[in-house]
Amino acid sequence: MTLQAEPDMVGKTVRCPGCDTKLQIPDFGPAPAPEVDAGGIPQPTDISQAWAGEKQHEMEGGAQSAAGYSSATKPQRSGWAEADPANPNILLSVVIGTVAAIGWYALLFPLGSGAYGTSPMNAADYIHDLFYERTWVNYMETWFFFWALAMLYLKWQKLRHQRTAFLIEILPHEISQEINKDNVAEFIDRLYSFPVRLRDSMIVNRMRKALELFEVRTNNGEVSSMMDSQSNIDSARIGGSYALIKVFLWAIPILGFIGTVLGLSQAIGSMDLTNAADVEKIIASISKVTSGLGTAFDTTLLGLVLAMFLNFPMATLAKAEDDNLNDIDAYCTEVLMPRLNDGAGSELAGMFGGGEMGAFVENLSKAITRAQQELIEDLKAVTAKIGEQATNLDKRADAHANLVATEFSKTMMKMREDVTGSITDSTTRASDYIRTLASGLQGLNNVLKELGEKQVLIQQVKKKSWFGS
């Protein structure tokens, strides 16, 4: 297995990332000046991280061993299971944190030589009492603190594994100076030959995904887009791995404030001033009050101190993981992408003389083709949506017409029933009125008939005047 190292590590003894054997890094001398190969692709330069060994393997003419690589001998590739590169094992962190907390309390136990609350109290007694004699809150704060430290330790172990993978020469120049559709399979098989513990790392997985996509699509633009997406995924995964640690960083001071409330409640509840004449009871009450106040302030003090001490390693580890992710992105941009060649031998590129112009035209043609295909797919999707909306509109119009017809029929039936009822009532009332009128007319006729048979004498009486008869 070929390894690579920083130039400033020459002469140092390190361990092989694959077999853990000690070895001394030799001196290869100064790196040669960058050259431009026949394809017009400049070799990567000024790379300051762990892939500096790429510059020390410049080969004249470039070995093209992949030209005779037979696809018949290519092994069947199915990838490998990727372990989480950032999130630690929760159960293991609980065990480590619990054991560390118990060890810390065992270390502090001999320090408490004096009785709790006695004066004078030295520093050892105060530290002992701070962890042992301040209610259950300080126990929880200490356990959360060591649990968070255990998670940071496991994350640091994962980061060391990721940094170890940088020692491997992932894209050796012995295979070829450039990566094209003819030799990309040999580079992929090279990745599959790495040891299992080094194969499962972010940089090797990123290279495998990029090369396998290039093998299928042979397009630098799609490979670059995929690596950008993978970088965002890795960044989000690393950021999410700090969620529980941030909860601990929030919970520890909150527990300190809870201890403050408990201590103040204890102090206020222990005040006994019912017998002010008894000096001994007053002194005992004041002693309980001060003990409660000590608990209140010490729990908050311990919570704030533990949170502060937890914040420093968390921020340092977060920066180290961000730097590692930036190094992987830089490797992809400065080492992988300049060596990928997707335009060699294309007819369209040959029409423009090859070189950078031909590659540009080739990429432009592919981009236009992809844009046309995407436009056609979008038009199909829009047409389907419009057809679906038209169908839904027809259904809604039919349903509305049926609803209007039904409501109109119900309204007309109700109006007909109301009119029929009104006419029937009016007819009945008119009949009763006519019947009553006929009866009255008949009675009037009878009276007139009786009056016709009788004579009625009408005598006029003179009126008297005001002044005489």
C-alpha positions in Angstrom: 0.0 0.0 0.0 1.4 3.4 -1.0 1.3 6.1 1.6 1.8 9.8 1.5 2.9 12.4 4.1 3.5 16.1 4.7 7.0 17.4 3.7 7.6 18.6 7.2 7.2 15.0 8.5 10.4 13.8 6.9 12.5 11.7 9.2 9.7 11.1 11.8 8.5 7.7 12.8 4.9 7.0 12.4 2.6 3.9 12.4 1.2 2.5 9.2 -2.5 3.2 9.1 -3.2 -0.3 7.6 -1.0 -2.7 9.7 0.0 -0.5 12.6 3.8 -1.1 11.9 6.3 1.5 12.8 8.1 3.2 9.8 10.2 6.2 9.1 9.2 8.7 6.5 12.0 9.1 3.9 13.2 12.3 2.2 12.1 12.4 -1.5 13.8 15.8 -2.0 12.0 18.9 -3.3 8.9 18.5 -5.4 9.5 19.1 -9.2 8.0 22.0 -10.9 4.5 21.5 -12.2 4.2 20.3 -15.8 1.4 20.3 -18.3 0.6 17.0 -19.8 -0.3 16.2 -23.4 -4.0 16.6 -22.7 -3.5 20.2 -21.6 -4.6 19.5 -18.0 -2.2 21.1 -15.4 -1.2 19.0 -12.5 -2.4 20.2 -9.0 0.0 22.5 -7.1 0.3 24.3 -3.8 -1.6 21.6 -1.9 -0.8 22.1 1.7 -2.5 19.2 3.4 -2.0 15.5 3.6 -2.1 14.9 -0.1 1.2 16.6 -0.6 2.6 13.2 -1.7 0.7 13.6 -4.9 3.2 16.2 -6.1 6.1 13.9 -5.4 5.1 11.2 -7.9 5.2 13.2 -11.2 6.1 10.7 -13.9 7.4 11.6 -17.3 5.0 10.7 -20.0 2.5 9.3 -17.5 2.0 5.6 -17.1 -1.0 4.4 -19.1 -1.3 0.9 -17.6 -5.0 1.1 -17.7 -5.0 0.9 -21.5 -4.7 -2.8 -21.4 -7.1 -3.2 -18.5 -9.6 -5.9 -19.3 -13.2 -5.5 -18.2 -13.4 -9.3 -18.1 -11.0 -9.4 -15.1 -12.8 -6.6 -13.3 -14.2 -7.9 -10.0 -17.9 -7.4 -9.2 -18.3 -4.3 -7.1 -21.1 -3.8 -4.7 -19.8 -1.1 -2.4 -19.4 -1.5 1.3 -21.4 -0.6 4.4 -20.5 2.9 5.6 -20.2 3.5 9.4 -21.3 6.8 10.8 -18.3 9.1 10.7 -19.4 11.6 13.4 -22.1 10.2 15.8 -20.6 8.2 18.7 -22.2 5.1 20.2 -24.7 6.4 22.8 -24.6 3.3 25.0 -20.8 3.1 25.0 -20.6 6.8 25.9 -23.0 6.3 28.8 -20.9 3.4 30.1 -17.6 5.4 29.7 -19.2 8.6 31.3 -20.6 6.6 34.2 -17.3 4.9 34.9 -15.4 8.2 34.7 -17.9 9.9 37.1 -17.5 7.0 39.6 -13.7 7.2 39.3 -13.8 11.0 39.9 -15.9 10.6 43.0 -13.6 7.8 44.2 -10.6 10.1 43.6 -12.3 12.9 45.7 -13.4 10.7 48.5 -10.2 10.8 50.5 -10.1 14.6 50.4 -12.9 15.0 52.9 -11.0 14.8 56.1 -13.0 17.3 58.1 -16.7 17.2 59.0 -19.1 18.9 56.6 -19.8 22.5 57.6 -17.0 22.8 60.1 -14.6 25.7 60.2 -11.9 26.3 59.2 -12.3 24.4 55.8 -9.3 23.9 53.5 -9.4 23.6 49.7 -9.5 19.8 49.7 -12.4 19.7 52.1 -14.3 22.3 50.1 -13.8 20.4 46.8 -14.9 17.2 48.5 -18.0 18.9 50.0 -18.8 20.6 46.7 -19.3 17.3 45.0 -20.5 15.1 47.9 -22.6 17.4 50.2 -24.6 19.6 47.8 -27.8 17.6 47.2 -28.4 15.3 44.2 -28.1 18.2 41.7 -24.3 18.1 41.8 -24.3 14.4 41.2 -26.4 14.9 38.1 -24.2 17.8 36.8 -21.1 15.7 37.3 -22.6 12.7 35.5 -23.8 14.8 32.5 -20.3 16.4 32.3 -18.5 13.1 32.1 -21.1 11.7 29.7 -20.5 14.6 27.4 -16.7 14.2 27.7 -17.1 10.5 26.8 -19.0 11.5 23.7 -16.3 14.0 22.7 -13.7 11.3 23.3 -15.5 8.9 21.0 -15.9 11.6 18.4 -12.2 12.4 18.6 -11.4 8.7 18.0 -13.5 8.9 14.9 -11.7 12.0 13.8 -8.4 10.3 14.2 -9.6 7.5 12.0 -10.6 10.1 9.3 -7.3 11.8 9.5 -5.4 8.5 9.2 -7.1 7.9 5.9 -5.3 10.9 4.5 -2.0 9.0 4.7 -3.1 6.7 1.9 -2.3 7.6 -1.7 -5.8 7.3 -3.0 -5.2 8.2 -6.6 -1.8 6.8 -7.5 0.0 8.2 -10.5 1.4 4.8 -11.3 -1.9 3.9 -12.8 -2.2 7.0 -15.0 -1.7 10.7 -14.9 -5.4 11.4 -15.9 -8.6 9.6 -15.1 -10.8 8.8 -18.1 -13.5 6.3 -19.1 -10.8 3.8 -20.0 -8.9 3.6 -16.7 -11.4 4.7 -14.1 -12.3 1.1 -13.3 -8.7 0.4 -12.2 -8.8 3.4 -9.9 -12.0 2.1 -8.4 -10.6 -1.3 -7.9 -7.6 0.3 -6.2 -10.0 1.7 -3.6 -11.6 -1.7 -3.0 -8.2 -3.1 -2.3 -7.6 -0.9 0.8 -7.9 -2.4 4.3 -11.4 -2.4 5.6 -10.7 0.0 8.5 -9.2 2.6 6.1 -11.7 1.9 3.3 -14.6 3.1 5.5 -13.6 6.8 5.8 -15.2 10.0 4.4 -12.4 10.7 1.9 -12.3 7.2 0.5 -16.1 7.0 0.3 -16.2 10.3 -1.4 -13.6 9.2 -4.0 -15.4 5.9 -4.6 -18.8 7.6 -5.2 -17.2 10.2 -7.5 -15.3 7.6 -9.5 -18.2 5.3 -9.8 -20.5 8.1 -11.0 -17.8 9.2 -13.5 -17.6 5.6 -14.7 -21.3 5.5 -15.4 -21.9 9.1 -16.7 -18.4 10.3 -17.8 -19.3 13.9 -17.0 -17.2 16.2 -14.8 -20.1 18.5 -14.1 -22.2 15.8 -12.6 -19.3 14.5 -10.5 -18.7 18.0 -9.2 -22.4 18.5 -8.3 -22.5 15.1 -6.6 -19.4 15.9 -4.5 -20.9 19.3 -3.5 -24.1 17.5 -2.4 -22.1 14.9 -0.5 -20.1 17.6 1.2 -23.3 19.2 2.4 -24.5 15.9 3.7 -21.3 15.2 5.6 -21.4 18.8 7.1 -25.0 18.3 8.2 -24.2 15.0 9.7 -21.2 16.4 11.6 -23.3 19.3 12.9 -26.1 17.1 14.0 -23.7 14.9 16.0 -23.3 17.7 18.5 -27.0 17.9 19.3 -26.9 15.8 22.5 -23.7 17.5 23.7 -25.3 20.9 23.3 -28.2 19.6 25.3 -25.8 18.7 28.1 -24.2 22.1 27.8 -27.6 23.6 28.3 -28.8 21.2 31.0 -25.8 21.5 33.3 -26.3 25.3 34.1 -30.0 24.7 34.4 -29.4 22.0 37.0 -27.3 24.5 38.8 -30.2 27.0 38.9 -32.5 24.2 40.1 -30.0 23.6 42.9 -30.1 27.3 43.7 -33.8 27.2 44.1 -33.6 24.1 46.3 -31.0 25.7 48.5 -32.9 28.9 48.9 -36.1 26.9 49.7 -34.1 24.9 52.3 -32.6 28.1 53.8 -36.0 29.9 54.0 -37.7 26.8 55.4 -35.1 26.3 58.1 -35.6 29.7 59.6 -37.1 29.4 63.1 -37.7 32.7 65.0 -40.6 31.5 67.2 -38.4 31.8 70.3 -36.2 34.8 69.9 -35.0 34.6 73.5 -33.3 31.2 73.0 -29.9 32.1 71.6 -28.9 28.5 70.9 -32.0 28.0 68.7 -31.3 31.2 66.8 -27.7 30.1 66.2 -28.9 26.7 65.0 -31.4 28.3 62.7 -28.8 30.6 61.3 -26.5 27.7 60.7 -29.2 25.9 58.7 -29.9 29.0 56.7 -26.2 29.5 55.8 -26.0 25.8 54.9 -28.9 26.2 52.5 -27.4 29.3 51.0 -24.1 27.4 50.5 -26.0 24.7 48.7 -27.7 27.3 46.5 -24.6 29.1 45.4 -22.3 26.0 45.1 -24.7 24.1 42.8 -24.8 27.1 40.4 -21.1 27.6 40.7 -20.4 23.9 39.8 -22.8 24.0 36.9 -21.3 27.1 35.4 -17.7 25.8 35.8 -18.5 22.4 34.3 -20.3 24.1 31.4 -17.3 26.3 30.7 -14.9 23.4 30.8 -17.1 21.4 28.5 -17.4 24.2 26.0 -13.7 24.4 25.2 -13.1 20.8 24.0 -16.4 20.8 22.2 -15.5 24.0 20.2 -12.0 22.6 19.5 -13.3 19.3 18.3 -15.9 21.0 16.1 -13.3 23.1 14.5 -11.1 20.1 13.9 -13.9 18.3 12.2 -14.7 21.3 10.0 -11.1 21.5 9.0 -11.1 17.8 8.1 -14.2 18.3 6.0 -12.6 21.3 4.3 -9.5 19.2 3.6 -11.6 16.6 1.9 -13.4 19.2 -0.2 -10.0 20.7 -1.2 -8.7 17.3 -2.1 -11.7 16.7 -4.4 -11.3 20.2 -6.0 -7.5 20.4 -6.3 -6.6 16.7 -6.9 -9.5 14.7 -8.3 -11.2 17.2 -10.6 -8.1 18.3 -12.5 -7.3 14.7 -13.3 -10.8 13.8 -14.6 -11.1 13.9 -18.3 -14.5 13.4 -19.8 -14.0 15.0 -23.3 -11.1 13.0 -24.7 -11.8 11.3 -28.1 -15.3 12.8 -28.6 -16.3 13.7 -32.1 -17.7 17.1 -31.2 -14.6 18.0 -29.3 -12.5 16.8 -32.3 -14.4 19.2 -34.6 -13.0 22.1 -32.6 -9.5 20.9 -32.5 -9.7 19.2 -29.1 -8.0 20.7 -26.0 -9.8 23.1 -23.8 -12.0 24.5 -26.6 -13.1 21.0 -27.5 -13.8 20.0 -23.9 -15.7 23.3 -23.4 -17.9 22.6 -26.5 -18.4 19.0 -25.4 -19.5 20.1 -21.9 -21.7 22.8 -23.4 -23.4 20.3 -25.7 -24.0 17.9 -22.9 -25.4 20.7 -20.7 -27.7 21.8 -23.5 -28.9 18.2 -24.1 -29.6 17.8 -20.4 -31.4 21.1 -20.3 -33.6 20.1 -23.2 -34.3 16.8 -21.6 -35.2 18.5 -18.3 -37.4 21.0 -20.3 -39.2 18.1 -22.0 -39.8 16.4 -18.7 -41.0 19.6 -17.1 -43.4 20.2 -20.0 -44.7 16.7 -19.7 -45.2 17.3 -16.0 -46.9 20.6 -16.6 -49.2 19.1 -19.3 -50.1 16.3 -16.9 -50.9 18.8 -14.2 -53.0 20.9 -16.6 -54.9 17.8 -17.8 -55.5 16.8 -14.2 -56.7 20.3 -13.3 -59.0 20.4 -16.4 -60.5 17.0 -15.4 -61.0 18.2 -11.9 -62.6 21.4 -13.2 -65.1 19.4 -15.3 -65.9 17.2 -12.3 -66.4 20.2 -10.1 -68.6 21.9 -12.8 -70.8 18.7 -13.1 -71.0 18.4 -9.4 -72.0 22.1 -9.1 -74.7 21.7 -11.9 -76.1 18.6 -10.2 -76.2 20.5 -6.9 -77.9 23.5 -8.4 -80.5 21.3 -10.2 -81.2 19.4 -7.0 -81.5 22.5 -4.9 -83.8 24.2 -7.6 -86.0 21.1 -7.6 -86.2 21.1 -3.8 -87.0 24.8 -3.8 -89.7 24.5 -6.5 -91.4 21.6 -4.7 -91.4 23.5 -1.5 -92.8 26.6 -3.3 -95.5 24.5 -4.9 -96.5 23.0 -1.6 -96.5 26.4 0.0 -98.6 28.0 -2.8 -101.0 25.0 -2.8 -101.4 25.2 0.9 -102.0 29.0 0.8 -104.6 28.7 -2.0 -106.4 25.9 -0.1 -106.5 28.0 3.1 -107.7 31.0 1.1 -110.4 29.0 -0.6 -111.6 27.5 2.7 -111.7 31.0 4.3 -113.6 32.4 1.3 -116.1 29.6 1.4 -116.7 30.1 5.1 -117.1 33.9 4.5 -119.5 33.4 1.7 -121.5 30.9 3.7 -121.6 33.4 6.6 -122.7 36.2 4.2 -125.4 34.0 2.7 -126.7 33.2 6.1 -126.7 36.9 7.0 -128.5 37.8 3.7 -131.1 35.1 4.4 -131.7 36.5 7.9 -132.0 40.0 6.4 -134.6 38.7 3.8 -136.6 37.1 6.5 -136.6 40.3 8.6 -137.6 42.4 5.5 -140.4 39.9 4.7 -141.8 40.2 8.2 -141.6 44.0 8.0 -143.5 43.9 4.7 -146.5 42.3 6.2 -146.7 44.9 9.0 -147.6 48.6 8.8 -145.4 51.1 10.5 -146.9 54.5 11.5 -144.6 57.4 11.6 -145.9 60.5 13.4 -144.1 63.8 13.1 -143.8 65.8 16.4 -143.4 69.5 16.4 -140.5 70.9 18.1 -140.9 73.7 20.7 -139.1 77.0 20.2 -137.0 78.7 22.7 -139.5 81.4 23.6 -142.9 79.8 23.2 -144.9 76.7 22.5 
